[in-house]
């Protein structure tokens, strides 16, 4: 396609003027986008224009502003949405894009579309899309190029607003510094209030500026610009104070006449404006520690207060509030300052403010009272270990080798249950040898008897008796080659599974079997607490392995002699279990025991250790 050459100088000048108007626009953002879309549509001879945004990485395009919406029915938007998204995506990718009417499936619908990416300094991606229509006098490519020339206009507008805002901020801060210099030079409150009112009146062309300060529950007028003295009971002053209280109660700026979007109540301002014939009024609260303490009311008849002027007044009020508040607090005689301090202290203590601090103080006082006068059950804490007196030591009955192990440590066994078997193969051989010797010696004795060989017969009979004794011993060893539990209990020692085939000697302890029915807890009580314990005292224990379970105990015996430990002396205390022991208990298990010794003062419970230490440390 060929680009249409622009030969008309007048049209070129119009394009340049349009670009300048858009780039020098100084209205609000809402007005700018309407003007931008309208001017862009005029330059590109488009019928419909819209501004779209989306997230930088993903998301769908959203229409934020549109021009000439009456030419686009709401029902047609879904049908055009694919074309809008496609041209916007292409514009973001290439900077600008267009489509031809002859390439469209329905060229009679709104004509060709053009688009350009808007260069804005923000996280979202923006694009402008226009539909040219069928009667456009420009080629679609040229219209797209013109739109591309306007793509940086929003960025220029944004930079201009930022620059103007920065310039305005500098001016406002300079005004605030100048005012603070004048206020800091004043040593009396009324003089500072008059300076404040006069400066606001002169800087913002106000007919009158009044300052009201909170006294008790009402706002009272303190100073009026260019008026040294005034009667506080005058009706106009009372109406002015009512207007100030209106702004004070709502804690926000109130403009009269109120803006369209304002939701503030301004009845008193309306009454004051009617009474004084004031065309424009603005009241601004002065705050100390985020709480309103005063109100400044400005009156002007020339023109309304702009948004920039209200912002500047707000800065001056915020900066001056601290200095005026300090002067008002200190520029009084001693009795008034003392009364104010007392009232503020009582208000802080008894008033509705600082609820959390007061609640904390009440809680602390209640806790102290409980510590001083309350009592709680006191328990002596000690470590314990399970023990039992019914413990059987099972040793090897003869020298031999381990053949089979039937139990391991921790197993419960019944009475006469097999625990271990020794190898009896050698014993069986000895038994056979002993039987053979017995039979041989018996026959020799019979032979000597038949031959009347009395001496030989006696010898043979003696050897036969010796063989019988040996046979009896071997059979005794065979009968005791299997170790059995003497009673029902738990195997607490004797892990011999890894010693199969190992030799053992007669008398070697192979197993320890304990009876769990008669277990008791052996407590080790510190000598500092032993005087608290008595016989038959009750308490509870908790095992290290099961701290969630508690079991009752009763003191049976307290050993009278202390036992030295590593860092202290302890007394051995024996405690029994009133209830049946659990099946999972094992001798040697340990934990913590707590014995009840009666109620004690709560403060004593927490401090008696420290007090006892200090008594010993400082005793001389």
Secondary structure as GFF3:
##gff-version 3
##sequence-region A 1 620
A	DSSP	alpha_helix	9	23	.	.	.	ID=ss1
A	DSSP	alpha_helix	29	44	.	.	.	ID=ss2
A	DSSP	beta_strand	48	54	.	.	.	ID=ss3
A	DSSP	beta_strand	62	67	.	.	.	ID=ss4
A	DSSP	three_ten_helix	69	71	.	.	.	ID=ss5
A	DSSP	alpha_helix	74	94	.	.	.	ID=ss6
A	DSSP	beta_strand	96	98	.	.	.	ID=ss7
A	DSSP	three_ten_helix	101	103	.	.	.	ID=ss8
A	DSSP	beta_strand	113	118	.	.	.	ID=ss9
A	DSSP	beta_strand	125	131	.	.	.	ID=ss10
A	DSSP	alpha_helix	140	149	.	.	.	ID=ss11
A	DSSP	alpha_helix	153	185	.	.	.	ID=ss12
A	DSSP	alpha_helix	189	203	.	.	.	ID=ss13
A	DSSP	beta_strand	208	215	.	.	.	ID=ss14
A	DSSP	beta_strand	218	224	.	.	.	ID=ss15
A	DSSP	alpha_helix	235	250	.	.	.	ID=ss16
A	DSSP	beta_strand	254	256	.	.	.	ID=ss17
A	DSSP	alpha_helix	267	276	.	.	.	ID=ss18
A	DSSP	beta_strand	280	288	.	.	.	ID=ss19
A	DSSP	beta_strand	291	300	.	.	.	ID=ss20
A	DSSP	alpha_helix	307	330	.	.	.	ID=ss21
A	DSSP	alpha_helix	334	350	.	.	.	ID=ss22
A	DSSP	alpha_helix	355	373	.	.	.	ID=ss23
A	DSSP	beta_strand	375	388	.	.	.	ID=ss24
A	DSSP	beta_strand	391	395	.	.	.	ID=ss25
A	DSSP	beta_strand	400	405	.	.	.	ID=ss26
A	DSSP	beta_strand	412	413	.	.	.	ID=ss27
A	DSSP	beta_strand	418	422	.	.	.	ID=ss28
A	DSSP	alpha_helix	425	450	.	.	.	ID=ss29
A	DSSP	alpha_helix	454	479	.	.	.	ID=ss30
A	DSSP	beta_strand	482	484	.	.	.	ID=ss31
A	DSSP	beta_strand	489	493	.	.	.	ID=ss32
A	DSSP	three_ten_helix	497	499	.	.	.	ID=ss33
A	DSSP	beta_strand	503	504	.	.	.	ID=ss34
A	DSSP	beta_strand	509	514	.	.	.	ID=ss35
A	DSSP	three_ten_helix	516	518	.	.	.	ID=ss36
A	DSSP	beta_strand	519	526	.	.	.	ID=ss37
A	DSSP	three_ten_helix	530	532	.	.	.	ID=ss38
A	DSSP	beta_strand	538	543	.	.	.	ID=ss39
A	DSSP	beta_strand	551	564	.	.	.	ID=ss40
A	DSSP	beta_strand	569	576	.	.	.	ID=ss41
A	DSSP	beta_strand	590	601	.	.	.	ID=ss42
A	DSSP	alpha_helix	602	617	.	.	.	ID=ss43
###
